[in-house]
């Protein structure tokens, strides 16, 4: 592991408590340390924490929070546990809500609290990010996510994925889907 990667890994624990603005210099440093041909595991590990943190800050941007479930969704999506595995999920509907069923299990130390359906600016569903804790205040519930024995609220957001995701380290890899 390079000296730069070790330095980044040692600072990862600060990400959970830091506001996003102070993260920008760290992310810039990470970009400078990266290999030109691709991303290191440390870079994708950092992106796996910084991106979902940035996603939650986007709920404060006007007209991005979904007030109702989208009309069109694929039958299957990728669900990502914050800083954890990506799992396949099945999409269903009740009268006015979405029902997302995640196939597989979260790590034993993770207790899902809510999910965020992520749409891009063309209204294409990117996937569902699963978080621990309580849902974003003021965000309307558009459905539920079931994973194992837990059923948690689902909220949604529509945004430009480039704001939150490194294209070399996707949150919702299609390779997870059958």
SVG drawing of the C-alpha trace seen along z (x, -y; Angstrom):
<svg xmlns="http://www.w3.org/2000/svg" viewBox="-54 -25 59 39">
<polyline fill="none" stroke="black" stroke-width="0.4" points="0.0,0.0 1.4,-3.4 2.1,-6.1 -0.7,-8.2 -3.2,-5.3 -2.2,-4.6 -2.7,-8.2 -6.2,-8.2 -7.2,-4.9 -6.2,-6.4 -8.4,-9.4 -11.5,-7.4 -13.0,-7.3 -13.3,-11.1 -15.8,-10.9 -18.8,-10.0 -18.6,-13.0 -17.3,-15.6 -19.6,-17.9 -19.1,-17.5 -17.4,-20.9 -14.3,-20.0 -14.1,-16.7 -13.4,-18.4 -9.7,-19.0 -9.4,-15.4 -11.2,-14.2 -8.9,-16.4 -5.8,-14.9 -7.2,-11.4 -7.6,-12.3 -4.0,-13.4 -2.8,-10.2 -4.9,-7.9 -3.3,-5.8 -3.9,-7.2 -5.1,-3.9 -7.7,-3.2 -8.7,-3.6 -7.1,-1.9 -9.1,0.1 -8.4,-2.8 -9.9,-5.3 -13.1,-3.2 -13.3,-2.7 -13.2,-6.4 -15.7,-6.9 -18.0,-4.3 -18.1,-6.5 -18.0,-10.0 -20.5,-9.5 -23.4,-8.3 -22.6,-11.1 -22.8,-13.6 -26.1,-11.9 -27.8,-12.8 -26.7,-16.5 -28.5,-16.6 -31.9,-16.4 -31.5,-20.1 -31.4,-21.1 -34.8,-22.2 -36.8,-20.0 -34.6,-16.9 -36.5,-15.1 -39.2,-12.8 -42.7,-13.5 -44.2,-10.4 -42.9,-7.1 -41.7,-7.3 -44.2,-5.8 -41.6,-3.7 -39.1,-1.5 -37.3,1.7 -38.3,5.0 -34.9,5.3 -32.5,2.8 -29.2,2.9 -29.4,2.1 -26.2,1.0 -25.6,1.1 -23.7,-2.0 -20.0,-1.1 -21.0,2.5 -22.1,5.0 -24.3,4.4 -27.2,6.8 -29.9,7.6 -33.4,6.3 -36.9,6.8 -39.2,3.9 -43.0,4.1 -45.9,1.7 -48.9,1.5 -51.7,-1.0 -49.5,-4.1 -46.2,-2.9 -43.1,-1.1 -42.1,2.2 -38.4,3.1 -37.3,6.6 -33.6,7.1 -32.1,10.5 -29.4,11.5 -28.4,10.3 -26.7,7.3 -23.6,7.8 -24.5,8.9 -23.3,5.6 -25.6,3.5 -29.2,2.6 -30.9,0.9 -32.9,-2.2 -34.1,-3.5 -33.5,-3.3 -33.0,-6.0 -34.1,-5.4 -31.7,-7.2 -32.9,-8.5 -30.7,-10.3 -31.9,-13.5 -33.5,-11.5 -35.7,-9.7 -33.7,-6.4 -33.5,-4.5 -29.9,-4.0 -30.5,-1.9 -31.3,-2.0 -28.8,-3.0 -29.5,-1.5 -28.6,-3.5 -28.6,-2.9 -30.4,-5.4 -33.5,-7.5 -34.7,-8.8 -34.0,-12.3 -36.2,-14.7 -39.0,-16.1 -38.5,-13.6 -41.8,-11.9 -41.9,-8.1 -42.5,-6.6 -42.4,-3.0 -40.6,-0.3 -37.5,1.8 -37.5,5.3 -34.2,7.0 -34.2,10.2 -36.7,9.7 -36.5,5.9 -38.8,3.6 -37.7,-0.1 -39.0,-3.3 -38.0,-4.2 -37.5,-7.9 -36.3,-9.1 -34.1,-11.6 -33.4,-12.7 -30.0,-14.2 -27.0,-14.1 -25.0,-11.0 -21.8,-12.9 -22.4,-14.9 -22.1,-11.8 -20.5,-9.0 -17.0,-8.2 -17.7,-6.6 -14.8,-4.2 -16.4,-3.0 -20.1,-2.7 -22.5,-2.4 -24.9,-0.3 -23.0,2.1 -25.2,3.9 -23.0,7.0 -24.9,7.7 -28.2,8.3 -28.9,11.7"/>
</svg>
